[in-house]
Amino acid sequence: MKKIILILLLAQNMFAQNYDIEGHRGCRGLKPENTIEAFLHALKFNVNTLELDVCISKDKKVVVSHEPYMNSLYCSHPNGNAVLKAEEKSLNLFEMNYGEIKKFDTGKRGNKNFPVQEKMSTYKPLLKDVFKIIESHIKKNNLKPINYNIEIKSEKEEYNISQPEVDEFSNLVYETINQYIPAERIVLQSFDFNILKYWHNNIENNSYKKVKLAALVETKGVKPTFRELGFLPDIYSPYYKLLTKGKVRKSHSKGVLVIPWTVNDLEAMKKIKEMGTDGLITDYPDIAVKLIE
């Protein structure tokens, strides 16, 4: 009996360790989103994966940012004035060189949607700098290797307006990844299935190294997602409120992992985990860490 109990405890501990806690935009609930400070802080809560978003600047730099513009919720002009809602879309990152982008502050005003988020002066970093700083920090402090879940922020209607075409966008991101991080530690996700199809095809013909591909969806079910993609992604990543045990079973029956977004309440996290999911994406890794303690 003691051996059985020990085996069960070991299995439970292994499952807890393998459950993928992903820090959304680093830890948006605690630090300014998609910043070096947020990514470093998320590491304190034993996250497995740092989730982040990328856009492209006028001078073809891969910029870590959720929107391809300066969001009026938290961005400030170089002179300190808040970006206004009426002007935010005109501050198109695809029409700005990175030197100009970096001068805008993205943290000193905080974010009213996340009242405990610490206010601090910061900026939108380059993806390559996130990699260099995080990897150096991990090595210096002898921490476990971290994975990166990179969302290519792409919309069909925005091709050549706030972003490049699929091939150029993808190639710029891939070249940065390939220079700094082993492919097995990368997830590439997008709501734009043209992006995922392009990556899948390049992996299949050996133009890209194999990274995990995650299909981001909101209302789309499992079968329609797989049918529209034309291949099985590594991860099905739905809006958590629309996830059911049935969808988890359907995904798992095809060998596809399920990692929903964005779960910020502990009780909701517990329910999502009990569904049999393989992880979750959260703005509050300090709360999510309680699932694996």
Phi and psi in degrees as GROMACS dihedral restraints (atoms count N, CA, C in turn):
[ dihedral_restraints ]
;  ai    aj    ak    al  type     phi  dphi    fc
    3     4     5     6     1   -62.0    20    10
    4     5     6     7     1   -38.4    20    10
    6     7     8     9     1   -64.7    20    10
    7     8     9    10     1   -40.2    20    10
    9    10    11    12     1   -64.2    20    10
   10    11    12    13     1   -44.5    20    10
   12    13    14    15     1   -61.9    20    10
   13    14    15    16     1   -42.1    20    10
   15    16    17    18     1   -63.0    20    10
   16    17    18    19     1   -42.4    20    10
   18    19    20    21     1   -63.0    20    10
   19    20    21    22     1   -42.8    20    10
   21    22    23    24     1   -63.2    20    10
   22    23    24    25     1   -41.2    20    10
   24    25    26    27     1   -65.2    20    10
   25    26    27    28     1   -40.8    20    10
   27    28    29    30     1   -64.6    20    10
   28    29    30    31     1   -41.6    20    10
   30    31    32    33     1   -64.5    20    10
   31    32    33    34     1   -42.1    20    10
   33    34    35    36     1   -63.2    20    10
   34    35    36    37     1   -42.0    20    10
   36    37    38    39     1   -65.9    20    10
   37    38    39    40     1   -38.6    20    10
   39    40    41    42     1   -65.3    20    10
   40    41    42    43     1   -41.4    20    10
   42    43    44    45     1   -63.0    20    10
   43    44    45    46     1   -41.6    20    10
   45    46    47    48     1   -62.1    20    10
   46    47    48    49     1   -42.0    20    10
   48    49    50    51     1   -67.3    20    10
   49    50    51    52     1   -32.0    20    10
   51    52    53    54     1   -85.2    20    10
   52    53    54    55     1   -12.0    20    10
   54    55    56    57     1   -68.4    20    10
   55    56    57    58     1   123.7    20    10
   57    58    59    60     1   -86.6    20    10
   58    59    60    61     1    99.2    20    10
   60    61    62    63     1   -87.8    20    10
   61    62    63    64     1   117.0    20    10
   63    64    65    66     1  -110.3    20    10
   64    65    66    67     1   125.1    20    10
   66    67    68    69     1   -78.9    20    10
   67    68    69    70     1   108.6    20    10
   69    70    71    72     1   -70.5    20    10
   70    71    72    73     1   119.1    20    10
   72    73    74    75     1    53.6    20    10
   73    74    75    76     1    33.1    20    10
   75    76    77    78     1    95.0    20    10
   76    77    78    79     1   -89.2    20    10
   78    79    80    81     1  -158.3    20    10
   79    80    81    82     1    73.6    20    10
   81    82    83    84     1   -56.1    20    10
   82    83    84    85     1   -28.6    20    10
   84    85    86    87     1   -71.2    20    10
   85    86    87    88     1   -18.1    20    10
   87    88    89    90     1  -116.2    20    10
   88    89    90    91     1   -34.0    20    10
   90    91    92    93     1  -135.1    20    10
   91    92    93    94     1   159.9    20    10
   93    94    95    96     1   -54.6    20    10
   94    95    96    97     1   132.8    20    10
   96    97    98    99     1   -63.6    20    10
   97    98    99   100     1   147.3    20    10
   99   100   101   102     1    53.6    20    10
  100   101   102   103     1    42.0    20    10
  102   103   104   105     1  -122.9    20    10
  103   104   105   106     1   160.5    20    10
  105   106   107   108     1   -55.5    20    10
  106   107   108   109     1   -42.2    20    10
  108   109   110   111     1   -61.2    20    10
  109   110   111   112     1   -39.8    20    10
  111   112   113   114     1   -68.5    20    10
  112   113   114   115     1   -40.0    20    10
  114   115   116   117     1   -68.4    20    10
  115   116   117   118     1   -42.8    20    10
  117   118   119   120     1   -64.2    20    10
  118   119   120   121     1   -40.6    20    10
  120   121   122   123     1   -66.7    20    10
  121   122   123   124     1   -37.9    20    10
  123   124   125   126     1   -60.6    20    10
  124   125   126   127     1   -31.1    20    10
  126   127   128   129     1   -63.1    20    10
  127   128   129   130     1   -23.9    20    10
  129   130   131   132     1   -67.6    20    10
  130   131   132   133     1   -16.8    20    10
  132   133   134   135     1  -108.1    20    10
  133   134   135   136     1    21.8    20    10
  135   136   137   138     1    61.4    20    10
  136   137   138   139     1    32.6    20    10
  138   139   140   141     1   -65.5    20    10
  139   140   141   142     1   151.1    20    10
  141   142   143   144     1   -86.9    20    10
  142   143   144   145     1   -30.5    20    10
  144   145   146   147     1  -140.0    20    10
  145   146   147   148     1   139.8    20    10
  147   148   149   150     1   -99.9    20    10
  148   149   150   151     1   120.4    20    10
  150   151   152   153     1   -96.0    20    10
  151   152   153   154     1   137.1    20    10
  153   154   155   156     1  -154.2    20    10
  154   155   156   157     1   168.5    20    10
  156   157   158   159     1  -122.1    20    10
  157   158   159   160     1   150.5    20    10
  159   160   161   162     1  -132.7    20    10
  160   161   162   163     1   144.4    20    10
  162   163   164   165     1  -129.7    20    10
  163   164   165   166     1   178.8    20    10
  165   166   167   168     1  -124.2    20    10
  166   167   168   169     1   135.5    20    10
  168   169   170   171     1   -86.4    20    10
  169   170   171   172     1   172.4    20    10
  171   172   173   174     1   -59.9    20    10
  172   173   174   175     1   -37.0    20    10
  174   175   176   177     1   -91.7    20    10
  175   176   177   178     1    25.0    20    10
  177   178   179   180     1    64.9    20    10
  178   179   180   181     1    34.3    20    10
  180   181   182   183     1   -94.0    20    10
  181   182   183   184     1   145.4    20    10
  183   184   185   186     1   -88.5    20    10
  184   185   186   187     1   108.6    20    10
  186   187   188   189     1  -102.9    20    10
  187   188   189   190     1   136.0    20    10
  189   190   191   192     1   -83.7    20    10
  190   191   192   193     1   108.6    20    10
  192   193   194   195     1  -163.4    20    10
  193   194   195   196     1   140.8    20    10
  195   196   197   198     1   -75.6    20    10
  196   197   198   199     1   -43.0    20    10
  198   199   200   201     1  -103.2    20    10
  199   200   201   202     1   152.2    20    10
  201   202   203   204     1   -84.8    20    10
  202   203   204   205     1    30.5    20    10
  204   205   206   207     1  -155.3    20    10
  205   206   207   208     1   176.5    20    10
  207   208   209   210     1   -87.1    20    10
  208   209   210   211     1   109.1    20    10
  210   211   212   213     1   -70.4    20    10
  211   212   213   214     1   126.5    20    10
  213   214   215   216     1   -68.7    20    10
  214   215   216   217     1   -14.9    20    10
  216   217   218   219     1   -62.5    20    10
  217   218   219   220     1   -33.6    20    10
  219   220   221   222     1  -145.7    20    10
  220   221   222   223     1    -2.6    20    10
  222   223   224   225     1   -90.6    20    10
  223   224   225   226     1   146.8    20    10
  225   226   227   228     1  -129.6    20    10
  226   227   228   229     1   144.3    20    10
  228   229   230   231     1   -63.7    20    10
  229   230   231   232     1   161.0    20    10
  231   232   233   234     1   -55.4    20    10
  232   233   234   235     1   -26.9    20    10
  234   235   236   237     1   -83.6    20    10
  235   236   237   238     1     0.3    20    10
  237   238   239   240     1    98.5    20    10
  238   239   240   241     1   -14.2    20    10
  240   241   242   243     1   -71.4    20    10
  241   242   243   244     1   142.1    20    10
  243   244   245   246     1   -66.7    20    10
  244   245   246   247     1   141.1    20    10
  246   247   248   249     1   -68.3    20    10
  247   248   249   250     1   131.4    20    10
  249   250   251   252     1   -88.5    20    10
  250   251   252   253     1   150.6    20    10
  252   253   254   255     1   -56.3    20    10
  253   254   255   256     1   -40.1    20    10
  255   256   257   258     1   -67.1    20    10
  256   257   258   259     1   -20.1    20    10
  258   259   260   261     1  -108.9    20    10
  259   260   261   262     1    -9.2    20    10
  261   262   263   264     1   -59.0    20    10
  262   263   264   265     1   -41.6    20    10
  264   265   266   267     1   -67.9    20    10
  265   266   267   268     1   -24.5    20    10
  267   268   269   270     1   -75.0    20    10
  268   269   270   271     1   -16.3    20    10
  270   271   272   273     1   -91.8    20    10
  271   272   273   274     1    65.2    20    10
  273   274   275   276     1   -79.6    20    10
  274   275   276   277     1   116.6    20    10
  276   277   278   279     1   -60.2    20    10
  277   278   279   280     1   -30.2    20    10
  279   280   281   282     1   -70.1    20    10
  280   281   282   283     1   -14.0    20    10
  282   283   284   285     1  -110.4    20    10
  283   284   285   286     1    11.6    20    10
  285   286   287   288     1  -124.5    20    10
  286   287   288   289     1   136.1    20    10
  288   289   290   291     1   -70.7    20    10
  289   290   291   292     1   154.1    20    10
  291   292   293   294     1   -61.6    20    10
  292   293   294   295     1   -34.0    20    10
  294   295   296   297     1   -56.6    20    10
  295   296   297   298     1   -35.5    20    10
  297   298   299   300     1   -74.6    20    10
  298   299   300   301     1   -42.7    20    10
  300   301   302   303     1   -59.1    20    10
  301   302   303   304     1   -42.9    20    10
  303   304   305   306     1   -64.1    20    10
  304   305   306   307     1   -22.3    20    10
  306   307   308   309     1   -75.0    20    10
  307   308   309   310     1   -17.3    20    10
  309   310   311   312     1   -80.1    20    10
  310   311   312   313     1   136.5    20    10
  312   313   314   315     1   -87.1    20    10
  313   314   315   316     1   143.1    20    10
  315   316   317   318     1  -126.9    20    10
  316   317   318   319     1    17.4    20    10
  318   319   320   321     1  -145.0    20    10
  319   320   321   322     1   -21.0    20    10
  321   322   323   324     1   -69.2    20    10
  322   323   324   325     1   -22.8    20    10
  324   325   326   327     1   -87.2    20    10
  325   326   327   328     1   -11.2    20    10
  327   328   329   330     1    72.6    20    10
  328   329   330   331     1  -165.6    20    10
  330   331   332   333     1  -142.9    20    10
  331   332   333   334     1   116.6    20    10
  333   334   335   336     1   -59.8    20    10
  334   335   336   337     1   -22.8    20    10
  336   337   338   339     1   -77.3    20    10
  337   338   339   340     1   -11.8    20    10
  339   340   341   342     1  -134.2    20    10
  340   341   342   343     1    80.8    20    10
  342   343   344   345     1   -61.8    20    10
  343   344   345   346     1   -23.3    20    10
  345   346   347   348     1   -94.5    20    10
  346   347   348   349     1    -0.2    20    10
  348   349   350   351     1   -62.0    20    10
  349   350   351   352     1   129.5    20    10
  351   352   353   354     1   -69.6    20    10
  352   353   354   355     1   133.0    20    10
  354   355   356   357     1   -84.0    20    10
  355   356   357   358     1   130.3    20    10
  357   358   359   360     1  -159.9    20    10
  358   359   360   361     1   151.7    20    10
  360   361   362   363     1   -76.8    20    10
  361   362   363   364     1   124.7    20    10
  363   364   365   366     1  -158.5    20    10
  364   365   366   367     1  -171.1    20    10
  366   367   368   369     1  -155.8    20    10
  367   368   369   370     1   173.2    20    10
  369   370   371   372     1   -80.9    20    10
  370   371   372   373     1   117.4    20    10
  372   373   374   375     1   -87.1    20    10
  373   374   375   376     1   166.7    20    10
  375   376   377   378     1   -81.2    20    10
  376   377   378   379     1   148.5    20    10
  378   379   380   381     1   -58.3    20    10
  379   380   381   382     1   -41.7    20    10
  381   382   383   384     1   -63.2    20    10
  382   383   384   385     1   -32.7    20    10
  384   385   386   387     1   -74.3    20    10
  385   386   387   388     1   -34.6    20    10
  387   388   389   390     1   -59.8    20    10
  388   389   390   391     1   -48.8    20    10
  390   391   392   393     1   -57.9    20    10
  391   392   393   394     1   -49.1    20    10
  393   394   395   396     1   -64.0    20    10
  394   395   396   397     1   -44.3    20    10
  396   397   398   399     1   -71.6    20    10
  397   398   399   400     1   -44.7    20    10
  399   400   401   402     1   -66.3    20    10
  400   401   402   403     1   -45.4    20    10
  402   403   404   405     1   -64.1    20    10
  403   404   405   406     1   -38.3    20    10
  405   406   407   408     1   -65.0    20    10
  406   407   408   409     1   -41.3    20    10
  408   409   410   411     1   -63.5    20    10
  409   410   411   412     1   -42.9    20    10
  411   412   413   414     1   -62.8    20    10
  412   413   414   415     1   -45.2    20    10
  414   415   416   417     1   -66.1    20    10
  415   416   417   418     1   -44.3    20    10
  417   418   419   420     1   -62.6    20    10
  418   419   420   421     1   -36.7    20    10
  420   421   422   423     1  -101.5    20    10
  421   422   423   424     1     8.1    20    10
  423   424   425   426     1    55.2    20    10
  424   425   426   427     1    45.5    20    10
  426   427   428   429     1   -91.2    20    10
  427   428   429   430     1   164.8    20    10
  429   430   431   432     1   -67.6    20    10
  430   431   432   433     1   149.8    20    10
  432   433   434   435     1   -59.9    20    10
  433   434   435   436     1   144.9    20    10
  435   436   437   438     1  -112.2    20    10
  436   437   438   439     1   148.5    20    10
  438   439   440   441     1   -96.5    20    10
  439   440   441   442     1   161.2    20    10
  441   442   443   444     1  -125.6    20    10
  442   443   444   445     1   126.5    20    10
  444   445   446   447     1  -106.7    20    10
  445   446   447   448     1   106.0    20    10
  447   448   449   450     1  -105.4    20    10
  448   449   450   451     1   118.9    20    10
  450   451   452   453     1   -95.3    20    10
  451   452   453   454     1   122.9    20    10
  453   454   455   456     1   -82.9    20    10
  454   455   456   457     1   112.7    20    10
  456   457   458   459     1   -78.5    20    10
  457   458   459   460     1    97.8    20    10
  459   460   461   462     1  -136.6    20    10
  460   461   462   463     1   136.8    20    10
  462   463   464   465     1  -135.4    20    10
  463   464   465   466     1   136.1    20    10
  465   466   467   468     1   -55.3    20    10
  466   467   468   469     1   -38.9    20    10
  468   469   470   471     1   -69.4    20    10
  469   470   471   472     1   -14.1    20    10
  471   472   473   474     1  -104.3    20    10
  472   473   474   475     1     2.0    20    10
  474   475   476   477     1   -56.2    20    10
  475   476   477   478     1   129.2    20    10
  477   478   479   480     1    65.7    20    10
  478   479   480   481     1    12.6    20    10
  480   481   482   483     1  -113.7    20    10
  481   482   483   484     1   -60.1    20    10
  483   484   485   486     1  -117.8    20    10
  484   485   486   487     1     9.0    20    10
  486   487   488   489     1  -161.1    20    10
  487   488   489   490     1   160.6    20    10
  489   490   491   492     1   -76.6    20    10
  490   491   492   493     1   176.4    20    10
  492   493   494   495     1   -64.5    20    10
  493   494   495   496     1   163.9    20    10
  495   496   497   498     1   -53.5    20    10
  496   497   498   499     1   -46.1    20    10
  498   499   500   501     1   -65.8    20    10
  499   500   501   502     1   -45.3    20    10
  501   502   503   504     1   -67.1    20    10
  502   503   504   505     1   -44.7    20    10
  504   505   506   507     1   -56.9    20    10
  505   506   507   508     1   -51.2    20    10
  507   508   509   510     1   -62.7    20    10
  508   509   510   511     1   -43.9    20    10
  510   511   512   513     1   -64.4    20    10
  511   512   513   514     1   -39.3    20    10
  513   514   515   516     1   -63.4    20    10
  514   515   516   517     1   -42.8    20    10
  516   517   518   519     1   -67.7    20    10
  517   518   519   520     1   -45.4    20    10
  519   520   521   522     1   -60.8    20    10
  520   521   522   523     1   -43.6    20    10
  522   523   524   525     1   -60.1    20    10
  523   524   525   526     1   -38.3    20    10
  525   526   527   528     1   -68.1    20    10
  526   527   528   529     1   -46.4    20    10
  528   529   530   531     1   -58.0    20    10
  529   530   531   532     1   -49.9    20    10
  531   532   533   534     1   -61.5    20    10
  532   533   534   535     1   -27.2    20    10
  534   535   536   537     1   -76.8    20    10
  535   536   537   538     1   -27.8    20    10
  537   538   539   540     1  -121.6    20    10
  538   539   540   541     1   -30.7    20    10
  540   541   542   543     1  -129.7    20    10
  541   542   543   544     1   134.9    20    10
  543   544   545   546     1   -58.4    20    10
  544   545   546   547     1   138.4    20    10
  546   547   548   549     1   -57.6    20    10
  547   548   549   550     1   -32.3    20    10
  549   550   551   552     1   -69.1    20    10
  550   551   552   553     1    -9.4    20    10
  552   553   554   555     1  -103.7    20    10
  553   554   555   556     1    15.3    20    10
  555   556   557   558     1  -119.4    20    10
  556   557   558   559     1   135.5    20    10
  558   559   560   561     1  -113.3    20    10
  559   560   561   562     1   134.5    20    10
  561   562   563   564     1  -114.1    20    10
  562   563   564   565     1   119.8    20    10
  564   565   566   567     1  -124.4    20    10
  565   566   567   568     1   155.9    20    10
  567   568   569   570     1  -166.7    20    10
  568   569   570   571     1   152.1    20    10
  570   571   572   573     1   -82.0    20    10
  571   572   573   574     1   -21.3    20    10
  573   574   575   576     1   -85.0    20    10
  574   575   576   577     1   105.4    20    10
  576   577   578   579     1   -67.4    20    10
  577   578   579   580     1   -20.9    20    10
  579   580   581   582     1   -61.8    20    10
  580   581   582   583     1   -35.9    20    10
  582   583   584   585     1   -63.9    20    10
  583   584   585   586     1   -49.8    20    10
  585   586   587   588     1   -63.7    20    10
  586   587   588   589     1   -39.6    20    10
  588   589   590   591     1   -63.4    20    10
  589   590   591   592     1   -40.4    20    10
  591   592   593   594     1   -63.6    20    10
  592   593   594   595     1   -45.1    20    10
  594   595   596   597     1   -64.6    20    10
  595   596   597   598     1   -43.3    20    10
  597   598   599   600     1   -58.7    20    10
  598   599   600   601     1   -46.6    20    10
  600   601   602   603     1   -63.3    20    10
  601   602   603   604     1   -40.0    20    10
  603   604   605   606     1   -69.6    20    10
  604   605   606   607     1   -32.2    20    10
  606   607   608   609     1   -70.2    20    10
  607   608   609   610     1   -42.1    20    10
  609   610   611   612     1   -62.5    20    10
  610   611   612   613     1   -37.0    20    10
  612   613   614   615     1   -96.1    20    10
  613   614   615   616     1    12.4    20    10
  615   616   617   618     1    67.8    20    10
  616   617   618   619     1    18.6    20    10
  618   619   620   621     1   -76.8    20    10
  619   620   621   622     1   -30.0    20    10
  621   622   623   624     1  -116.6    20    10
  622   623   624   625     1   147.7    20    10
  624   625   626   627     1   -70.5    20    10
  625   626   627   628     1   157.3    20    10
  627   628   629   630     1   -72.1    20    10
  628   629   630   631     1   114.8    20    10
  630   631   632   633     1  -115.0    20    10
  631   632   633   634     1   161.5    20    10
  633   634   635   636     1   -76.8    20    10
  634   635   636   637     1   141.0    20    10
  636   637   638   639     1  -112.7    20    10
  637   638   639   640     1   130.6    20    10
  639   640   641   642     1  -119.3    20    10
  640   641   642   643     1   127.0    20    10
  642   643   644   645     1   -88.9    20    10
  643   644   645   646     1   110.0    20    10
  645   646   647   648     1   -83.5    20    10
  646   647   648   649     1   128.4    20    10
  648   649   650   651     1  -140.6    20    10
  649   650   651   652     1   160.4    20    10
  651   652   653   654     1  -110.3    20    10
  652   653   654   655     1   -64.2    20    10
  654   655   656   657     1  -105.3    20    10
  655   656   657   658     1   -13.4    20    10
  657   658   659   660     1   -69.4    20    10
  658   659   660   661     1   132.7    20    10
  660   661   662   663     1   -77.2    20    10
  661   662   663   664     1   178.5    20    10
  663   664   665   666     1   -65.1    20    10
  664   665   666   667     1   -55.9    20    10
  666   667   668   669     1   -62.1    20    10
  667   668   669   670     1   -46.5    20    10
  669   670   671   672     1   -60.4    20    10
  670   671   672   673     1   -34.6    20    10
  672   673   674   675     1   -64.2    20    10
  673   674   675   676     1   -49.6    20    10
  675   676   677   678     1   -65.7    20    10
  676   677   678   679     1   -37.1    20    10
  678   679   680   681     1   -66.8    20    10
  679   680   681   682     1   -44.2    20    10
  681   682   683   684     1   -67.4    20    10
  682   683   684   685     1   -37.7    20    10
  684   685   686   687     1   -67.1    20    10
  685   686   687   688     1   -39.7    20    10
  687   688   689   690     1    85.1    20    10
  688   689   690   691     1     5.6    20    10
  690   691   692   693     1  -156.6    20    10
  691   692   693   694     1   166.6    20    10
  693   694   695   696     1   -89.3    20    10
  694   695   696   697     1   119.9    20    10
  696   697   698   699     1   -72.6    20    10
  697   698   699   700     1   168.1    20    10
  699   700   701   702     1   -75.5    20    10
  700   701   702   703     1   -30.4    20    10
  702   703   704   705     1  -137.9    20    10
  703   704   705   706     1   135.0    20    10
  705   706   707   708     1  -100.7    20    10
  706   707   708   709     1   120.4    20    10
  708   709   710   711     1  -125.2    20    10
  709   710   711   712     1    88.4    20    10
  711   712   713   714     1   -96.6    20    10
  712   713   714   715     1   166.6    20    10
  714   715   716   717     1   -63.3    20    10
  715   716   717   718     1   127.5    20    10
  717   718   719   720     1   -61.8    20    10
  718   719   720   721     1   -31.3    20    10
  720   721   722   723     1   -69.6    20    10
  721   722   723   724     1   -17.8    20    10
  723   724   725   726     1  -103.0    20    10
  724   725   726   727     1     6.4    20    10
  726   727   728   729     1   -84.4    20    10
  727   728   729   730     1   141.2    20    10
  729   730   731   732     1  -130.4    20    10
  730   731   732   733     1   164.2    20    10
  732   733   734   735     1   -60.7    20    10
  733   734   735   736     1   -34.9    20    10
  735   736   737   738     1   -61.9    20    10
  736   737   738   739     1   -40.8    20    10
  738   739   740   741     1   -67.7    20    10
  739   740   741   742     1   -37.0    20    10
  741   742   743   744     1   -63.3    20    10
  742   743   744   745     1   -45.5    20    10
  744   745   746   747     1   -62.6    20    10
  745   746   747   748     1   -42.8    20    10
  747   748   749   750     1   -61.4    20    10
  748   749   750   751     1   -42.9    20    10
  750   751   752   753     1   -65.1    20    10
  751   752   753   754     1   -48.5    20    10
  753   754   755   756     1   -63.3    20    10
  754   755   756   757     1   -31.9    20    10
  756   757   758   759     1   -65.2    20    10
  757   758   759   760     1   -21.3    20    10
  759   760   761   762     1  -100.4    20    10
  760   761   762   763     1     3.4    20    10
  762   763   764   765     1    79.2    20    10
  763   764   765   766     1    20.7    20    10
  765   766   767   768     1  -104.6    20    10
  766   767   768   769     1   128.7    20    10
  768   769   770   771     1   -71.6    20    10
  769   770   771   772     1   158.4    20    10
  771   772   773   774     1  -125.1    20    10
  772   773   774   775     1   116.7    20    10
  774   775   776   777     1  -134.7    20    10
  775   776   777   778     1    99.0    20    10
  777   778   779   780     1   -81.0    20    10
  778   779   780   781     1   164.4    20    10
  780   781   782   783     1  -127.7    20    10
  781   782   783   784     1   163.9    20    10
  783   784   785   786     1  -105.4    20    10
  784   785   786   787     1   115.7    20    10
  786   787   788   789     1  -102.6    20    10
  787   788   789   790     1   115.6    20    10
  789   790   791   792     1  -117.4    20    10
  790   791   792   793     1    -6.7    20    10
  792   793   794   795     1  -107.4    20    10
  793   794   795   796     1   135.5    20    10
  795   796   797   798     1   -59.6    20    10
  796   797   798   799     1   -42.8    20    10
  798   799   800   801     1   -64.6    20    10
  799   800   801   802     1   -39.4    20    10
  801   802   803   804     1   -64.7    20    10
  802   803   804   805     1   -39.1    20    10
  804   805   806   807     1   -60.7    20    10
  805   806   807   808     1   -43.2    20    10
  807   808   809   810     1   -62.9    20    10
  808   809   810   811     1   -42.3    20    10
  810   811   812   813     1   -65.1    20    10
  811   812   813   814     1   -41.0    20    10
  813   814   815   816     1   -64.2    20    10
  814   815   816   817     1   -41.6    20    10
  816   817   818   819     1   -66.8    20    10
  817   818   819   820     1   -39.2    20    10
  819   820   821   822     1   -65.7    20    10
  820   821   822   823     1   -20.9    20    10
  822   823   824   825     1   -68.7    20    10
  823   824   825   826     1   -14.8    20    10
  825   826   827   828     1    98.8    20    10
  826   827   828   829     1    15.3    20    10
  828   829   830   831     1   -64.2    20    10
  829   830   831   832     1   163.6    20    10
  831   832   833   834     1   -98.5    20    10
  832   833   834   835     1    -2.6    20    10
  834   835   836   837     1   166.3    20    10
  835   836   837   838     1  -176.2    20    10
  837   838   839   840     1  -155.5    20    10
  838   839   840   841     1   157.8    20    10
  840   841   842   843     1  -106.9    20    10
  841   842   843   844     1   131.7    20    10
  843   844   845   846     1  -145.0    20    10
  844   845   846   847     1   148.7    20    10
  846   847   848   849     1   -78.8    20    10
  847   848   849   850     1   -13.3    20    10
  849   850   851   852     1  -125.4    20    10
  850   851   852   853     1    74.5    20    10
  852   853   854   855     1   -62.4    20    10
  853   854   855   856     1   -20.4    20    10
  855   856   857   858     1   -67.1    20    10
  856   857   858   859     1   -27.5    20    10
  858   859   860   861     1   -85.2    20    10
  859   860   861   862     1   -44.2    20    10
  861   862   863   864     1   -63.1    20    10
  862   863   864   865     1   -28.6    20    10
  864   865   866   867     1   -61.8    20    10
  865   866   867   868     1   -21.2    20    10
  867   868   869   870     1   -66.5    20    10
  868   869   870   871     1   -20.6    20    10
  870   871   872   873     1   -70.4    20    10
  871   872   873   874     1   -23.7    20    10
  873   874   875   876     1  -117.0    20    10
  874   875   876   877     1     8.7    20    10
